[in-house]
Amino acid sequence: MSAPRERKRHTALGPLMTSLGPWQFRAEPGVAVGGGAFATVPLEAGEEIISTAAGSSRKGWRPLTYGFLTLTDRRLIYTPFRWPISPLERGPNIYTLDEIESVAVESHFKPDFVPPVADAMVVRGAGGRERLFFVLNVKSWCKAVEDQRAAAAASSD
């Protein structure tokens, strides 16, 4: 009888991202999110990762960028894929939970999607800052962000 085979750990993009080796996205509790072909964001001391998912993002009418959305107990972090030639987005997009004014699910045009209209999580921040995030289970993501915002507000009181 042979020894059991070790199971491969898959990220939200499954075998594709696993096969990329050093280019692979990583969410390392207590250390950082990102790495490889993705922007890297160090986690603050004691910061906990709540959820991570592959998705895409858009600000205004700029082209979509692809990457990973990570929710921690303190921040919402989007780490885009770093394209080797003319990057669409140069670094991560980070919202602290206290600077998020609202989170909503809205239908938006997404040219690489069939049908071309999809539900997006719309995050509005201080100073009119707005960003669209297209992820699976968008309603669950909105609820998770709202829950973390409420928990952060309760702990600061």
N, C-alpha and C positions, 0 to 999 in steps of 0.2 A: 504494500500500500504506500503510495507516495504522499509526501507532505502536502498539506493544503496550499494552494497558490495564494499569494498575497493579492488582495483586490486593489485595483488601481483607484486612486482618488480622483473623481471627476469634479470639475468646477461647473458652474452654471451652463457653460457652453459644451459640456460633455467631452467626448473623446478628442474633438478638434483642439481644444485648449490644452488638454493633457498631453497631446502629442507634440506640442510646441516646446516642451522642455523649459529652457531658461526664459522663453518668451511668455510663459504662463503667468496669469494673474494669481496672486496669492493674498489671502486674508489671514494674517498671523496675529492671533490674539495677544495683546500687550506689546506688539512690535510695530507693525505697519500693514497697510493695504496697498495693493498694486505691485509694481516690480516687473521685471522683464520688459515686455513691449508696452507696458502701461505706466502712466505716471505713478510715482510712489508717494504716499502720504504717511508719515510717521504718526502713530497714535500717541495721545497724551498719556501721562501716568494715570493708571487706573481706568482708562477708557475701555469700555466693553463693546464688542461687535454684536449688534442685534441681528442684522440680516444683510446679505449680499446677493446681488443678481446681475446678470448680463442685461444690457439694454442699450438704448441710444438716447441721445439728448440733442436739443436744439435751443438756441437762444435767438429770438426774433425770427427772421427768415434766413438765417445762415444755414448752410448744409448740415445734415445730421452728422453727428460724430458717434462712434461706437465705443463702448467701454463697459465699466462696471459701476453700479450704484451701491454704496454701502451706507447703512444706517448704524450709527453707534448711539450710546446713551447720551452723547453730547453734540454730535454733528451729523450732517447728511453730506456724504462725500461722493463725487463723481470722478472717477479716474479714467480718462479717455485713452484709447489706443494711440500710441505715438507713431504716426506714419513716418517712415524714413525720409520721404521727399515731401516738402512743403506741408508741414503739419497743419491740420485744420484747427487744432486747439493745442496750445502750447503747454498747458499744465492742468492740474486738477481744479475742479469747481467745488468749493466748500462753503456750506452754510452751517453756522452754529445754530442750535435749536432755538435760542432766544432771539436771533435775528430773522427767523422765518415768521412772516405775518400771517400767511394762509397757505393751505394745501387743498387742492381741489382736483376732481376728475373732470376733464373736458375733452370733447372730441376735436381732433386736429388733423390737418392734412399731413400724411406721411408718405412720400413718393415711392418708397421701396416696399410698401406694404399692400397686400390685396385683401380687401378693398383699400383704396388709398386714404381712408379716414379711419383713424384709430383713437382709442381712449389714451390720454396722456395724463400723468400726474403733473399738475402745474404748481410750481413752488414760487410764491411771491415773497420777496424779502424786503428788508429796509431799503428806502430810497428808490422804490419802483423796480428793483431788480427782479426779473422774472425768467424762469427757465422751464422747459418742457422735458419730461423724462418718460420715455416709452419703455415699460417693463411689463413682464407677465404679471398677472394678478395685481393690476394697478390699484384697485380698490383696497386690497389688503395692505399695499404699501402706504397709501394715504392714511389708513387707520393706524398703522404702526408708527408713522411719523407724528400724527396727532397724539397718540398715546405717549410717545417719548417726550413730546413738547409739554404735555400735561404733567408728566412725572418730573421733568426738569424744573418746571415752574413751582411744583409743590415742594421740591427739595430745596429750592432757593428761598422759600418763604420762612 
